[in-house]
Each structure stands twice: as C-alpha cells, then as structure tokens.
Amino acid sequence: SKKLEINREQRALMKAIVDAYNRHQIPEDVAKKLLQDQYSPEENFLLLTEMATSQVQVLVEFTKNIPGFLSLDREDQIALLKGSAVEAMFLRSAQVFSRKMPTEHTDVLEERVRKSGIPDEFMTPMFNFYKSIGELHMVQEEQAILTAITILTPDRPYVKDPQAVERLQETMLDVLRKLCVLQHPQEQQYFARLLGRLTELRTLSHYHSEMLASWRMNDHKFTPLLCEIWDVQ
Ligand SMILES: CC(C)NC(=O)n1c(-c2ccccc2)cc2c1CN(S(=O)(=O)c1cccs1)CC2
C-alpha cells in the first residue's frame, strides 16, 4: 500500500545514509589490534581509547553526510554531536560485537573489553545491551538509520532549534518504520523494539558519565578529542 511503500526520495535518503555509514568504518587495523596477543588491562584500556577516538572521528564524518544536518544551526550541530557521541559509541560497539565474527574472535574481544579497567558494575549493562542489539539481527540499513536517528535527537542539551532537528529525525523514523516492516514482516513490533533500544542507550550513557568520574579518580588518560566530546578535564 502507498502508506508502507518506501518512495523515491526516501530511497535516496537511505542510500545516502548507508553509503556514509559504510564509508566511515573503524579502521580494521585498530579493531584487529584488539584481537592480537595478550594485553594488560592498561594496554586494553589504551586500545579502547584508540578505538573510541577513531570512532568519534568516524561519527563526525558520518554525521556530516546525513542529509539536512549541515543546514542546521552550526552550534546545534555541535550540540547534537556532543549529546549523541557516547550513545553512538555504544551503538557502534554493539554492532561491532554482533557482527558475524568467528566465535573465538567475539570471545577474545569480550575478554579484552572485560579486562580493560572498566568497573565491573558497568560491564553487565554494557554486555546486556550488546546482546540485546545482537538479538535484533539488524540489517545494515537499519543500523545506519538507527545511528542517524540517535544523532538527530531533538532534546539534547543546548539545542536552540529542536523543531528543525525533530523534522529531520521524523523523516528518518518514517523510513526506518517502513524498512522494519519490509525486512521483518513476521515481527509486528520489530520497529518498536528497535526504538526501545534507544531508551536502553540513554541509560548506558548515564553509566558512562559515572565511569568517567571513576576513571579520573585513578588518573586514566584520554585523548584530547575524547575529552572535548565528553566534556571532561
Ligand atoms: C568500536 C569502538 C567504538 N568501541 C570501543 O571503543 N569500546 C568497546 C568495544 C566494544 C565491542 C567491540 C570493541 C570495542 C567497549 C568499550 C569501548 C569504549 N568505551 S569508552 O569509550 O568508554 C572508553 C573507555 C576507556 C577508553 S575509551 C568503553 C567500553
């Protein structure tokens, strides 16, 4: 029916976002490092810092390619990036984690992340989230559009024109809704489950600010880019 069909401009929008998403992947060499031989917690922490820093650079490039983003108020663009960086990092991590990797790679990856100086009480919610994303078996279009929807969240701090952001986000939500029905015809509530993950993401980003506080205690160093985007130090 007309209502459900993805029209030509939505298809173009989707293509732009998926191309940007695929163009901006974390360099394989950085991800491979995590799979190499035994590291100490300090080295694992350093690797995560490197991966997270590289992911922020990837995030900025991806965001610039979201149709309409660069027409937003310049300061609102910054507010959206800063407001969504942690959620986008956890979403990307979940996607890396649930990628069809050989099992032993996933296990090694999990091992490295668990032994990286991150307090245990944050491990559980973090890995629960990775698992809950993995169970959705999102296609890459869904992953790319869900990331764009996360970035285009109107109620981030300091956004001056939330309506302009809301208009862009609604366009993405409409494409995602149609895509979910097409890709997962059997699962009526698949779209709702997908959006439910965004709520879980917000909880994780609260955990993250607490993690940051505890890391600063035992003077863990971050890169200037992470300090900038996370408003630390
Ligand atoms: C793919 C990239 C973006 N993921 C990543 O860097 N990870 C991953 C991760 C997950 C699955 C596969 C591979 C890596 C787990 C964690 C992070 C980063 N954060 S962090 O940014 O709070 C951080 C803490 C200390 C320095 S940087 C901590 C948790």
The ligand as an ORCA input file, in Angstrom:
! r2SCAN-3c Opt
* xyz 0 1
  C      34.088      0.015     18.464
  C      34.566      1.039     19.487
  C      33.869      2.383     19.312
  N      34.262      0.506     20.800
  C      35.007      0.815     21.853
  O      35.904      1.607     21.795
  N      34.631      0.195     23.039
  C      34.219     -1.084     23.265
  C      34.150     -2.163     22.295
  C      33.026     -2.974     22.268
  C      32.951     -4.026     21.386
  C      33.983     -4.278     20.483
  C      35.108     -3.439     20.505
  C      35.196     -2.390     21.403
  C      33.866     -1.229     24.597
  C      34.049     -0.004     25.196
  C      34.541      0.848     24.256
  C      34.924      2.250     24.576
  N      34.471      2.644     25.873
  S      34.867      4.143     26.330
  O      34.763      4.990     25.174
  O      34.062      4.477     27.452
  C      36.499      4.098     26.823
  C      36.951      3.555     27.945
  C      38.343      3.678     28.048
  C      38.911      4.273     26.999
  S      37.723      4.672     25.888
  C      34.462      1.669     26.943
  C      33.747      0.411     26.591
*
